[in-house]
């Protein structure tokens, strides 16, 4: 932290961080906000991770072996 840094506790309300009355910042002053762990909503699991589970139940059992047959109508190998 910068030697002139000051840690304050404040409130986030209506889309704005409300500074205490005794804190005065110049316009365009950059600040660092450190959020507590519980402030961020839990992200839902990425649906891409479930694709392999879904793929096992789609299509005929020999799809990988006979892909050309199912895509292009070629004869299945004997």
GUDO-669245 format. One line per field, with one value per residue (C-alpha): z, y, x; residue number from 1. Coordinates in nm, 3 decimals. Layout:
z <- [Z, ...]
y <- [Y, ...]
x <- [X, ...]
seq <- [NUM, ...]
***
This chain:
z <- [0.000, -0.060, 0.255, 0.227, 0.203, 0.443, 0.505, 0.557, 0.592, 0.399, 0.232, -0.125, -0.197, -0.517, -0.736, -0.551, -0.281, -0.016, 0.147, 0.504, 0.540, 0.652, 0.337, 0.050, -0.276, -0.578, -0.895, -1.090, -0.790, -0.837, -0.544, -0.472, -0.350, -0.178, -0.160, 0.113, -0.003, 0.059, -0.153, -0.488, -0.596, -0.649, -1.017, -1.159, -1.293, -1.654, -1.862, -2.094, -1.824, -1.856, -2.233, -2.203, -1.974, -2.226, -2.525, -2.388, -2.418, -2.769, -3.089, -3.165, -2.969, -3.276, -3.369, -3.324, -3.524, -3.805, -3.817, -4.198, -4.230, -4.014, -4.166, -4.532, -4.584, -4.655, -4.596, -4.250, -4.242, -4.194]
y <- [0.000, 0.356, 0.531, 0.774, 0.500, 0.483, 0.189, 0.273, 0.069, 0.194, 0.091, 0.004, 0.123, 0.187, 0.121, 0.362, 0.330, 0.580, 0.740, 0.868, 1.242, 1.302, 1.143, 1.388, 1.271, 1.475, 1.403, 1.102, 0.974, 0.603, 0.382, 0.012, -0.181, -0.515, -0.723, -0.976, -1.337, -1.344, -1.031, -1.207, -1.431, -1.793, -1.862, -2.141, -2.429, -2.391, -2.597, -2.697, -2.935, -3.141, -3.196, -3.528, -3.658, -3.560, -3.698, -4.052, -4.065, -3.919, -4.117, -4.484, -4.682, -4.728, -4.359, -4.317, -4.635, -4.553, -4.174, -4.161, -4.385, -4.154, -3.831, -3.920, -4.241, -4.457, -4.831, -4.953, -5.157, -5.527]
x <- [0.000, 0.101, 0.234, -0.056, -0.319, -0.607, -0.837, -1.202, -1.516, -1.817, -2.142, -2.235, -2.589, -2.785, -2.482, -2.252, -1.991, -2.086, -1.786, -1.801, -1.858, -1.498, -1.350, -1.295, -1.142, -1.043, -1.241, -1.106, -0.908, -0.835, -0.925, -0.882, -1.184, -1.128, -1.443, -1.511, -1.540, -1.914, -1.979, -1.962, -2.250, -2.160, -2.105, -2.311, -2.104, -2.000, -2.241, -1.956, -1.831, -2.149, -2.119, -1.928, -2.202, -2.468, -2.280, -2.277, -2.657, -2.686, -2.689, -2.633, -2.377, -2.154, -2.148, -1.772, -1.692, -1.934, -1.929, -1.894, -2.201, -2.413, -2.278, -2.241, -2.437, -2.133, -2.160, -2.072, -1.749, -1.801]
seq <- [1, 2, 3, 4, 5, 6, 7, 8, 9, 10, 11, 12, 13, 14, 15, 16, 17, 18, 19, 20, 21, 22, 23, 24, 25, 26, 27, 28, 29, 30, 31, 32, 33, 34, 35, 36, 37, 38, 39, 40, 41, 42, 43, 44, 45, 46, 47, 48, 49, 50, 51, 52, 53, 54, 55, 56, 57, 58, 59, 60, 61, 62, 63, 64, 65, 66, 67, 68, 69, 70, 71, 72, 73, 74, 75, 76, 77, 78]
***
